[in-house]
Amino acid sequence: MFTKKLKLLFTVVLLFFTLTACVSNKSSTSNENEKQSKTDKNLTFLFNFASNTLDPNVDENYTAIRAGVGETLVKIGDDLKMHPWLAKKWNTTDNGQTWIFTIKENITFQNGKKLNASSVKDSLNRTIKESPAMRNTLKIKTMEAAGQTLTIKTEEPLPKFPSELVHPSTVIVDVDEPNISKKPIGTGPFVITSFDPGSKLELMRYKDYWDGKAKLSRATFAFNEDANARVSALQSGSADIIYRPPLESISTLKNDDSIVIGGVPSVRTHLLLYNWTNKSLKDANIRKAINALIDQEEIVKDVMNNQATIAEGPFLSKFPFSPAPSKAEKGITAARKYLEQAGYEIKDGKALKDGKALSLSLVTYDSLPELPLIAQVIQSKAKEVGITINIKLTDNSDHYLMEKDDWDLAAYSLITAPRGDASYYLSTVYLPGGALNASRINDKQLTNLIQKLNATVDEGTRNKLAKEATAKVNNEMLTSSIVHPKNVVAYKKYVQNWVTSPTEYYMLTKDLDVNLK
């Protein structure tokens, strides 16, 4: 009997300890899961243009830099000034033909390989090999690497050379890796785990990132060109951040307490171009008359849904090379005055000169849907002073404007200072033979100013020359600057440290975070 009681007691005690251990183990597992949920932070970012390659030298969507995979020697900050990034410093001693870059220490690629001048040289060599555009821009003649010092000699003096290295096509990658199109190995805070071309790339934190470990452990950079689908994804929770929601959805999104709308004026400018092969448009008074008809306030409010700012010139006013606004008058009365000064009279609802009515064609494109609407605003205002404007839509606007002369006006859009410098825009748009000089402008005084700018290293002198050149553009209405559209981003309220950048370059950063409490 005693033995049976002892066995029963032993069984009870054993059962007690077994149950206690199970509870303890369950509690431990629960705590571990709770710990994991707090540390395994991830989000999904939904971009508006799809990429079929991640090779930074050929990807026009700059996915590698936007997704935090790769970095450049130089970056442009939110203050719109150049800052060191992978390069610690740089200098030139011969007016911009030889540049010496010092590469930062203690940086590794995402495969653990040390970043030095030699690996930067190899990457830039690949850039100019794979990208004809960058080869023509950088004009690199020779490069010499020694330790962390890279010496670059260009084919001609290029005082703006460091600003060109802001371009995402110059992202530094390990060229020895075999699959750069699908998995480039850069120096950024996130490393690619998978890539589905045209759909998404999956990323995870690079634990040895040189500038401090990323707050997110994982991220998805996805693509969807359908703006309404991006909004639906945000509302349903399948996306945490969406880029460029449609303007008509802004009011609805603002009424959702779980969503934040962020927008800053971009370095993009919506412009009206004047074709100088049209004799009428060579008269500054005609250009000023048309400019007077551009109701910028109406465009900001009714076309852009207040997601834009009035442009006082091609550059944001905060740039150090932006001059004072033009003093050209605005409004219907001013337009009539300028037409009279050009020899026109308004009779029977038409602007006439030598019995001929002023009729102009306006070319634009709808990949930026606000541009045709802006064209319609201008068309409507022009009718009030007797000017007929016929609107034509084209698919490939760059090709059409550069190759054809059967247009007079163009509603167009440009990133005017993508690298924090005025030289790019002024050179490509106003120099004879410029890559984007669709207006066929050939002004000797302006050409001399831009050429002086392009040959000057000193930043203060460069800003002064750029101001003078831009003031001439504004005052003589060589082009009309209309608005600076905002870079608009919508995201869930729990997303932390998102910064909407005017440059459109840097998106998934080491500081981006989520707080689901």
LUMLUMVEX-814360 format. One record per residue (C-alpha): residue number from 1; x, y, z; residue in three letters. Coordinates in Angstrom, 2 decimals, padded with zeros to 5 digits. Layout:
N
NUM; X; Y; Z; ALA
...
END
This chain:
517
1; 000.00; 000.00; 000.00; MET
2; 002.75; 002.37; 000.97; PHE
3; 004.56; 001.59; -002.26; THR
4; 001.45; 002.39; -004.31; LYS
5; 000.97; 005.71; -002.47; LYS
6; 004.62; 006.57; -003.03; LEU
7; 004.32; 005.84; -006.75; LYS
8; 001.16; 007.97; -006.94; LEU
9; 002.91; 010.87; -005.17; LEU
10; 005.90; 010.55; -007.48; PHE
11; 003.61; 010.62; -010.53; THR
12; 001.83; 013.77; -009.29; VAL
13; 005.14; 015.54; -008.60; VAL
14; 006.50; 014.54; -012.02; LEU
15; 003.32; 015.78; -013.70; LEU
16; 003.59; 019.08; -011.82; PHE
17; 007.14; 019.71; -012.98; PHE
18; 006.29; 018.67; -016.53; THR
19; 003.39; 021.11; -016.67; LEU
20; 005.51; 023.85; -015.13; THR
21; 008.21; 023.31; -017.72; ALA
22; 005.69; 023.42; -020.52; CYS
23; 004.21; 026.68; -019.24; VAL
24; 007.68; 028.13; -018.81; SER
25; 008.71; 027.06; -022.30; ASN
26; 005.49; 028.50; -023.78; LYS
27; 006.11; 031.76; -021.93; SER
28; 009.67; 031.84; -023.24; SER
29; 008.48; 031.21; -026.80; THR
30; 005.84; 033.91; -026.46; SER
31; 008.41; 036.41; -025.23; ASN
32; 010.69; 035.51; -028.14; GLU
33; 007.87; 036.06; -030.64; ASN
34; 007.06; 039.39; -029.02; GLU
35; 010.70; 040.38; -029.18; LYS
36; 010.82; 039.38; -032.87; GLN
37; 007.74; 041.45; -033.71; SER
38; 009.38; 044.50; -032.21; LYS
39; 012.69; 044.07; -034.00; THR
40; 011.71; 042.54; -037.34; ASP
41; 010.43; 045.80; -038.81; LYS
42; 009.51; 045.96; -042.48; ASN
43; 007.49; 048.04; -044.90; LEU
44; 006.40; 048.14; -048.54; THR
45; 007.13; 051.16; -050.74; PHE
46; 005.15; 051.44; -053.99; LEU
47; 006.80; 053.43; -056.80; PHE
48; 005.15; 054.71; -059.98; ASN
49; 007.54; 053.44; -062.67; PHE
50; 008.58; 049.81; -063.16; ALA
51; 012.18; 048.70; -063.62; SER
52; 013.24; 045.63; -065.56; ASN
53; 016.87; 045.89; -064.50; THR
54; 018.68; 047.04; -061.39; LEU
55; 021.93; 047.83; -063.19; ASP
56; 022.48; 051.45; -062.09; PRO
57; 024.38; 052.25; -065.28; ASN
58; 021.37; 051.57; -067.50; VAL
59; 018.29; 051.75; -065.22; ASP
60; 016.60; 055.08; -065.99; GLU
61; 014.43; 054.74; -062.87; ASN
62; 017.47; 054.89; -060.56; TYR
63; 016.11; 052.00; -058.49; THR
64; 019.44; 051.07; -056.88; ALA
65; 019.87; 054.47; -055.24; ILE
66; 016.17; 054.95; -054.49; ARG
67; 015.93; 051.56; -052.76; ALA
68; 018.99; 052.21; -050.60; GLY
69; 021.17; 049.61; -052.32; VAL
70; 023.84; 051.86; -053.79; GLY
71; 025.45; 055.23; -053.14; GLU
72; 027.42; 057.82; -055.10; THR
73; 030.59; 059.73; -054.28; LEU
74; 028.61; 062.96; -053.91; VAL
75; 024.97; 063.54; -052.96; LYS
76; 022.59; 066.48; -053.07; ILE
77; 020.99; 067.30; -049.73; GLY
78; 017.51; 068.54; -048.93; ASP
79; 019.15; 071.98; -048.71; ASP
80; 019.86; 071.56; -052.44; LEU
81; 023.61; 071.74; -051.88; LYS
82; 026.25; 069.13; -052.68; MET
83; 027.53; 067.02; -049.79; HIS
84; 030.21; 064.31; -049.45; PRO
85; 028.87; 060.75; -049.44; TRP
86; 031.29; 057.96; -050.30; LEU
87; 033.89; 060.63; -051.00; ALA
88; 035.24; 062.43; -047.95; LYS
89; 036.47; 065.45; -049.92; LYS
90; 037.62; 066.56; -053.38; TRP
91; 039.62; 069.36; -054.93; ASN
92; 041.15; 070.58; -058.19; THR
93; 044.29; 072.59; -058.83; THR
94; 044.03; 073.20; -062.59; ASP
95; 040.65; 074.85; -063.08; ASN
96; 038.66; 071.64; -063.14; GLY
97; 040.53; 069.27; -065.43; GLN
98; 042.16; 067.17; -062.71; THR
99; 040.09; 066.17; -059.69; TRP
100; 041.39; 064.42; -056.58; ILE
101; 038.82; 062.52; -054.52; PHE
102; 039.51; 061.07; -051.08; THR
103; 037.34; 058.00; -050.44; ILE
104; 036.07; 057.49; -046.89; LYS
105; 037.68; 054.77; -044.79; GLU
106; 035.89; 051.79; -043.21; ASN
107; 033.24; 051.35; -045.91; ILE
108; 032.52; 047.90; -047.29; THR
109; 030.41; 046.58; -050.10; PHE
110; 027.50; 044.36; -049.07; GLN
111; 029.69; 041.29; -049.71; ASN
112; 032.23; 042.48; -047.14; GLY
113; 034.80; 043.73; -049.66; LYS
114; 036.53; 046.99; -048.68; LYS
115; 035.71; 050.13; -050.67; LEU
116; 038.85; 051.86; -051.90; ASN
117; 039.91; 054.09; -054.77; ALA
118; 040.59; 051.09; -057.00; SER
119; 037.04; 049.71; -056.63; SER
120; 035.59; 053.18; -057.25; VAL
121; 037.74; 053.48; -060.38; LYS
122; 036.50; 050.08; -061.63; ASP
123; 032.89; 051.10; -061.03; SER
124; 033.23; 054.45; -062.82; LEU
125; 034.98; 052.71; -065.72; ASN
126; 031.94; 050.46; -066.00; ARG
127; 029.66; 053.52; -065.87; THR
128; 031.29; 055.20; -068.87; ILE
129; 031.42; 051.88; -070.72; LYS
130; 027.74; 050.99; -070.24; GLU
131; 026.21; 054.49; -070.40; SER
132; 026.97; 056.64; -073.46; PRO
133; 025.15; 059.55; -071.82; ALA
134; 027.40; 059.45; -068.76; MET
135; 030.48; 058.94; -070.92; ARG
136; 029.62; 062.16; -072.78; ASN
137; 028.82; 063.98; -069.55; THR
138; 031.81; 062.96; -067.43; LEU
139; 034.40; 063.14; -070.23; LYS
140; 036.85; 061.07; -068.18; ILE
141; 040.24; 060.71; -069.84; LYS
142; 042.25; 058.87; -067.18; THR
143; 041.87; 057.63; -063.59; MET
144; 044.60; 056.68; -061.13; GLU
145; 043.92; 054.90; -057.84; ALA
146; 046.20; 054.76; -054.82; ALA
147; 044.77; 053.58; -051.49; GLY
148; 041.82; 055.85; -050.75; GLN
149; 042.86; 058.53; -053.27; THR
150; 041.33; 058.63; -056.75; LEU
151; 042.71; 061.09; -059.31; THR
152; 040.49; 061.76; -062.31; ILE
153; 041.60; 063.72; -065.36; LYS
154; 038.94; 064.85; -067.81; THR
155; 039.27; 065.53; -071.53; GLU
156; 038.71; 069.24; -070.88; GLU
157; 038.25; 071.45; -067.81; PRO
158; 034.92; 070.59; -066.13; LEU
159; 034.40; 072.88; -063.12; PRO
160; 030.98; 071.26; -062.49; LYS
161; 032.43; 067.71; -062.49; PHE
162; 031.69; 066.87; -058.79; PRO
163; 028.02; 067.74; -059.24; SER
164; 027.79; 065.27; -062.12; GLU
165; 028.81; 062.52; -059.68; LEU
166; 025.50; 063.07; -057.87; VAL
167; 023.82; 061.35; -060.82; HIS
168; 022.36; 057.93; -059.85; PRO
169; 024.01; 056.35; -062.89; SER
170; 027.34; 056.80; -061.10; THR
171; 026.32; 054.56; -058.17; VAL
172; 029.40; 052.66; -056.98; ILE
173; 029.03; 048.86; -057.25; VAL
174; 031.35; 045.88; -057.01; ASP
175; 032.00; 045.17; -060.69; VAL
176; 033.34; 041.68; -059.92; ASP
177; 029.87; 040.47; -058.96; GLU
178; 028.35; 038.38; -061.79; PRO
179; 024.70; 039.51; -061.79; ASN
180; 024.58; 043.30; -061.60; ILE
181; 021.31; 043.51; -063.54; SER
182; 019.44; 041.54; -060.86; LYS
183; 021.56; 041.89; -057.75; LYS
184; 024.03; 044.77; -057.77; PRO
185; 026.26; 044.83; -054.71; ILE
186; 026.57; 048.38; -053.45; GLY
187; 027.44; 050.12; -050.19; THR
188; 023.97; 051.15; -049.03; GLY
189; 021.93; 050.20; -045.94; PRO
190; 019.89; 047.55; -047.79; PHE
191; 020.97; 044.47; -049.73; VAL
192; 018.80; 042.77; -052.36; ILE
193; 017.43; 039.31; -051.53; THR
194; 015.29; 038.88; -054.66; SER
195; 014.17; 040.79; -057.75; PHE
196; 011.09; 040.21; -059.86; ASP
197; 011.59; 042.45; -062.97; PRO
198; 008.76; 044.90; -063.48; GLY
199; 007.17; 043.90; -060.16; SER
200; 009.30; 044.31; -057.02; LYS
201; 012.57; 043.79; -055.23; LEU
202; 012.91; 042.42; -051.72; GLU
203; 015.56; 043.87; -049.43; LEU
204; 017.06; 043.19; -046.05; MET
205; 019.19; 045.28; -043.72; ARG
206; 022.96; 045.26; -044.37; TYR
207; 024.19; 044.75; -040.83; LYS
208; 027.66; 046.23; -041.46; ASP
209; 026.45; 049.42; -043.14; TYR
210; 029.12; 052.08; -042.63; TRP
211; 026.77; 054.88; -041.53; ASP
212; 024.88; 052.94; -038.84; GLY
213; 022.51; 049.98; -038.96; LYS
214; 019.16; 050.58; -040.69; ALA
215; 016.11; 050.70; -038.44; LYS
216; 014.13; 048.48; -040.82; LEU
217; 015.16; 044.85; -040.99; SER
218; 013.37; 044.25; -044.29; ARG
219; 011.71; 046.27; -047.04; ALA
220; 009.89; 045.74; -050.33; THR
221; 010.34; 048.22; -053.19; PHE
222; 007.43; 047.51; -055.53; ALA
223; 006.21; 049.03; -058.80; PHE
224; 002.76; 049.94; -060.11; ASN
225; 002.22; 052.51; -062.85; GLU
226; -001.53; 052.69; -062.13; ASP
227; -001.94; 055.67; -059.78; ALA
228; -005.36; 054.59; -058.57; ASN
229; -004.05; 051.10; -057.84; ALA
230; -001.32; 052.64; -055.68; ARG
231; -003.96; 054.50; -053.69; VAL
232; -005.99; 051.30; -053.23; SER
233; -002.87; 049.49; -052.02; ALA
234; -002.24; 052.17; -049.39; LEU
235; -005.86; 052.15; -048.22; GLN
236; -005.96; 048.36; -047.97; SER
237; -002.64; 048.19; -046.11; GLY
238; -000.77; 046.20; -048.76; SER
239; 001.53; 049.23; -049.15; ALA
240; 002.86; 051.50; -046.41; ASP
241; 004.18; 054.31; -048.62; ILE
242; 003.09; 055.25; -052.15; ILE
243; 004.82; 057.67; -054.48; TYR
244; 002.83; 060.24; -056.47; ARG
245; -000.81; 059.49; -055.70; PRO
246; -003.12; 061.06; -058.34; PRO
247; -003.85; 064.70; -057.57; LEU
248; -007.61; 064.09; -057.55; GLU
249; -007.19; 061.60; -054.68; SER
250; -005.42; 064.02; -052.32; ILE
251; -008.60; 065.32; -050.65; SER
252; -009.86; 061.79; -049.99; THR
253; -006.54; 060.66; -048.56; LEU
254; -006.34; 063.72; -046.31; LYS
255; -009.68; 062.73; -044.75; ASN
256; -008.25; 059.36; -043.73; ASP
257; -006.83; 059.67; -040.21; ASP
258; -004.49; 056.73; -040.79; SER
259; -002.70; 058.40; -043.73; ILE
260; -000.24; 061.28; -043.96; VAL
261; 000.33; 063.33; -047.12; ILE
262; 003.83; 064.73; -047.63; GLY
263; 004.75; 067.13; -050.39; GLY
264; 007.64; 069.48; -051.15; VAL
265; 008.32; 071.63; -054.23; PRO
266; 010.48; 069.56; -056.53; SER
267; 013.43; 070.58; -058.66; VAL
268; 011.13; 069.95; -061.62; ARG
269; 009.53; 072.88; -063.45; THR
270; 006.55; 072.89; -065.81; HIS
271; 007.46; 075.29; -068.63; LEU
272; 006.10; 076.86; -071.79; LEU
273; 008.61; 076.76; -074.63; LEU
274; 008.60; 079.18; -077.58; TYR
275; 009.80; 078.02; -081.00; ASN
276; 012.12; 080.66; -082.39; TRP
277; 011.69; 079.43; -085.94; THR
278; 008.31; 081.23; -085.74; ASN
279; 009.01; 084.88; -086.67; LYS
280; 006.21; 086.17; -084.44; SER
281; 007.70; 084.49; -081.38; LEU
282; 011.08; 086.15; -081.91; LYS
283; 009.34; 089.33; -080.74; ASP
284; 009.70; 089.50; -076.95; ALA
285; 006.38; 091.36; -076.72; ASN
286; 004.50; 088.37; -078.17; ILE
287; 006.21; 086.02; -075.71; ARG
288; 005.40; 088.40; -072.85; LYS
289; 001.78; 088.62; -074.01; ALA
290; 001.42; 084.85; -073.90; ILE
291; 003.23; 084.69; -070.55; ASN
292; 000.81; 087.30; -069.19; ALA
293; -002.04; 084.93; -070.04; LEU
294; -000.65; 082.06; -067.95; ILE
295; -002.78; 082.18; -064.81; ASP
296; -000.39; 080.50; -062.39; GLN
297; -002.73; 080.82; -059.40; GLU
298; -005.55; 079.08; -061.27; GLU
299; -003.17; 076.34; -062.40; ILE
300; -001.89; 075.74; -058.86; VAL
301; -005.42; 075.62; -057.42; LYS
302; -007.55; 073.97; -060.09; ASP
303; -005.10; 071.92; -062.14; VAL
304; -002.50; 070.95; -059.54; MET
305; -004.96; 070.70; -056.61; ASN
306; -002.60; 072.97; -054.63; ASN
307; 000.20; 070.41; -055.00; GLN
308; 002.52; 072.91; -056.70; ALA
309; 004.06; 076.32; -056.13; THR
310; 004.15; 079.26; -058.52; ILE
311; 007.45; 079.32; -060.42; ALA
312; 009.28; 082.64; -060.56; GLU
313; 011.88; 081.13; -062.85; GLY
314; 013.21; 077.73; -063.87; PRO
315; 014.86; 077.14; -060.47; PHE
316; 013.41; 076.98; -056.97; LEU
317; 013.90; 080.35; -055.29; SER
318; 015.95; 078.74; -052.47; LYS
319; 018.78; 077.91; -054.88; PHE
320; 021.69; 080.35; -054.48; PRO
321; 021.73; 080.91; -058.25; PHE
322; 018.07; 081.99; -058.54; SER
323; 017.71; 085.68; -059.48; PRO
324; 014.92; 088.07; -058.47; ALA
325; 011.58; 087.40; -060.22; PRO
326; 010.89; 088.94; -063.62; SER
327; 008.99; 092.22; -063.60; LYS
328; 006.87; 091.23; -066.60; ALA
329; 003.22; 092.13; -066.05; GLU
330; 000.46; 089.53; -065.84; LYS
331; -003.23; 089.42; -066.76; GLY
332; -005.49; 090.13; -069.72; ILE
333; -004.85; 093.89; -069.69; THR
334; -001.08; 093.34; -069.73; ALA
335; -001.42; 090.82; -072.57; ALA
336; -003.35; 093.35; -074.68; ARG
337; -000.67; 095.99; -073.99; LYS
338; 002.15; 093.68; -075.11; TYR
339; 000.20; 092.74; -078.26; LEU
340; -000.26; 096.42; -079.11; GLU
341; 003.48; 096.99; -078.64; GLN
342; 004.06; 094.15; -081.10; ALA
343; 001.84; 095.90; -083.67; GLY
344; -001.36; 093.89; -083.17; TYR
345; -004.90; 095.18; -082.80; GLU
346; -007.78; 093.20; -081.38; ILE
347; -010.70; 093.42; -083.78; LYS
348; -013.82; 091.26; -084.01; ASP
349; -012.38; 088.94; -081.37; GLY
350; -009.08; 088.37; -083.19; LYS
351; -005.54; 089.65; -082.68; ALA
352; -004.61; 091.02; -086.11; LEU
353; -001.42; 092.34; -087.68; LYS
354; -001.38; 093.34; -091.34; ASP
355; -004.79; 091.71; -091.57; GLY
356; -003.48; 088.32; -090.40; LYS
357; -004.80; 086.68; -087.24; ALA
358; -002.37; 085.35; -084.66; LEU
359; -002.80; 081.57; -084.55; SER
360; -000.38; 079.23; -082.76; LEU
361; -000.01; 075.49; -082.26; SER
362; 000.78; 074.11; -078.81; LEU
363; 002.32; 070.65; -078.44; VAL
364; 002.25; 068.69; -075.20; THR
365; 002.00; 065.13; -073.86; TYR
366; -000.19; 063.30; -071.36; ASP
367; 002.32; 061.11; -069.49; SER
368; 002.18; 064.04; -067.07; LEU
369; -001.63; 064.42; -067.10; PRO
370; -001.57; 067.98; -065.79; GLU
371; 000.26; 069.32; -068.88; LEU
372; -002.71; 069.04; -071.30; PRO
373; -004.87; 070.74; -068.65; LEU
374; -002.34; 073.57; -068.34; ILE
375; -002.41; 073.86; -072.14; ALA
376; -006.20; 074.21; -072.03; GLN
377; -005.98; 077.01; -069.43; VAL
378; -003.56; 078.91; -071.70; ILE
379; -005.76; 078.24; -074.73; GLN
380; -008.84; 079.60; -072.94; SER
381; -007.07; 082.77; -071.75; LYS
382; -005.55; 083.39; -075.20; ALA
383; -009.01; 083.32; -076.76; LYS
384; -009.96; 086.31; -074.60; GLU
385; -007.38; 088.47; -076.40; VAL
386; -008.03; 087.07; -079.87; GLY
387; -005.18; 084.53; -080.07; ILE
388; -006.10; 081.11; -081.42; THR
389; -004.17; 078.20; -079.92; ILE
390; -004.53; 074.68; -081.31; ASN
391; -003.41; 071.88; -078.96; ILE
392; -001.72; 068.73; -080.21; LYS
393; -000.78; 065.71; -078.07; LEU
394; 002.30; 063.65; -078.89; THR
395; 003.70; 060.45; -077.39; ASP
396; 007.41; 061.20; -077.73; ASN
397; 007.62; 064.90; -076.97; SER
398; 011.42; 065.14; -076.86; ASP
399; 011.76; 063.63; -080.31; HIS
400; 008.90; 065.68; -081.74; TYR
401; 010.10; 069.03; -080.41; LEU
402; 013.75; 068.47; -081.37; MET
403; 013.07; 067.05; -084.83; GLU
404; 010.10; 069.07; -086.09; LYS
405; 009.39; 072.76; -086.66; ASP
406; 005.60; 072.54; -087.10; ASP
407; 004.91; 073.72; -083.55; TRP
408; 004.96; 077.15; -081.91; ASP
409; 004.47; 076.55; -078.20; LEU
410; 005.09; 073.52; -076.00; ALA
411; 003.86; 072.70; -072.50; ALA
412; 006.87; 070.82; -071.20; TYR
413; 008.43; 069.63; -067.95; SER
414; 012.07; 069.40; -066.90; LEU
415; 014.08; 068.61; -063.79; ILE
416; 016.01; 071.86; -064.00; THR
417; 018.63; 071.38; -061.27; ALA
418; 018.90; 067.63; -060.69; PRO
419; 022.37; 067.93; -059.21; ARG
420; 022.16; 071.27; -057.44; GLY
421; 023.82; 073.23; -060.22; ASP
422; 022.45; 075.66; -062.83; ALA
423; 024.85; 074.69; -065.58; SER
424; 023.02; 071.53; -066.70; TYR
425; 019.73; 073.29; -067.46; TYR
426; 021.22; 076.45; -068.95; LEU
427; 023.60; 074.51; -071.20; SER
428; 021.16; 071.91; -072.49; THR
429; 018.21; 074.29; -073.04; VAL
430; 019.82; 077.55; -074.23; TYR
431; 023.18; 076.83; -075.85; LEU
432; 023.11; 076.37; -079.64; PRO
433; 023.15; 072.61; -080.22; GLY
434; 022.08; 071.93; -076.61; GLY
435; 020.53; 068.50; -076.14; ALA
436; 017.19; 070.05; -075.10; LEU
437; 017.32; 073.34; -077.02; ASN
438; 014.04; 072.58; -078.77; ALA
439; 013.31; 076.32; -079.03; SER
440; 016.37; 076.80; -081.31; ARG
441; 017.56; 079.73; -079.19; ILE
442; 020.81; 081.31; -080.32; ASN
443; 021.55; 084.41; -078.26; ASP
444; 025.21; 085.51; -078.27; LYS
445; 025.10; 087.31; -074.92; GLN
446; 023.41; 084.37; -073.20; LEU
447; 025.80; 081.91; -074.85; THR
448; 028.81; 083.88; -073.56; ASN
449; 027.40; 083.93; -070.02; LEU
450; 026.76; 080.17; -070.01; ILE
451; 030.19; 079.40; -071.45; GLN
452; 031.81; 081.55; -068.73; LYS
453; 029.76; 079.69; -066.14; LEU
454; 030.89; 076.34; -067.53; ASN
455; 034.54; 077.40; -067.31; ALA
456; 034.39; 078.73; -063.73; THR
457; 035.32; 076.73; -060.61; VAL
458; 034.67; 079.24; -057.80; ASP
459; 031.17; 078.63; -056.44; GLU
460; 030.41; 082.29; -055.67; GLY
461; 031.36; 083.39; -059.18; THR
462; 029.39; 080.49; -060.67; ARG
463; 026.27; 081.55; -058.77; ASN
464; 026.68; 085.14; -059.94; LYS
465; 027.02; 084.12; -063.59; LEU
466; 024.08; 081.70; -063.30; ALA
467; 021.91; 084.44; -061.81; LYS
468; 022.81; 086.79; -064.65; GLU
469; 022.06; 084.18; -067.31; ALA
470; 018.79; 083.11; -065.68; THR
471; 017.67; 086.74; -065.23; ALA
472; 018.08; 087.21; -068.98; LYS
473; 015.98; 084.09; -069.62; VAL
474; 013.28; 085.36; -067.27; ASN
475; 013.22; 089.02; -068.30; ASN
476; 013.20; 088.35; -072.03; GLU
477; 010.77; 085.45; -071.58; MET
478; 012.92; 083.00; -073.53; LEU
479; 010.76; 080.41; -071.80; THR
480; 007.88; 080.84; -069.36; SER
481; 008.22; 079.07; -066.01; SER
482; 004.76; 078.06; -064.79; ILE
483; 004.84; 075.94; -061.62; VAL
484; 007.08; 073.70; -059.57; HIS
485; 005.00; 070.53; -059.00; PRO
486; 005.38; 069.03; -055.57; LYS
487; 006.84; 065.61; -054.99; ASN
488; 003.80; 064.09; -053.29; VAL
489; 003.99; 060.98; -051.15; VAL
490; 001.26; 059.33; -049.07; ALA
491; 002.08; 056.98; -046.23; TYR
492; 000.61; 055.31; -043.17; LYS
493; 000.80; 057.27; -039.93; LYS
494; 002.92; 054.59; -038.28; TYR
495; 005.74; 055.21; -040.78; VAL
496; 008.48; 057.24; -039.13; GLN
497; 011.35; 059.38; -040.45; ASN
498; 010.11; 059.47; -044.04; TRP
499; 011.57; 062.53; -045.79; VAL
500; 010.01; 063.71; -049.05; THR
501; 012.99; 064.94; -051.04; SER
502; 012.86; 067.62; -053.74; PRO
503; 015.42; 065.64; -055.75; THR
504; 013.45; 062.38; -056.22; GLU
505; 016.65; 060.39; -055.57; TYR
506; 016.76; 059.09; -051.99; TYR
507; 013.82; 057.06; -050.66; MET
508; 014.61; 053.97; -048.58; LEU
509; 017.10; 055.29; -046.03; THR
510; 018.72; 053.89; -042.90; LYS
511; 016.52; 056.12; -040.73; ASP
512; 013.18; 055.00; -042.18; LEU
513; 011.18; 053.23; -039.48; ASP
514; 007.75; 051.94; -038.46; VAL
515; 005.96; 052.08; -035.12; ASN
516; 002.93; 049.79; -035.00; LEU
517; 002.05; 050.47; -031.36; LYS
END
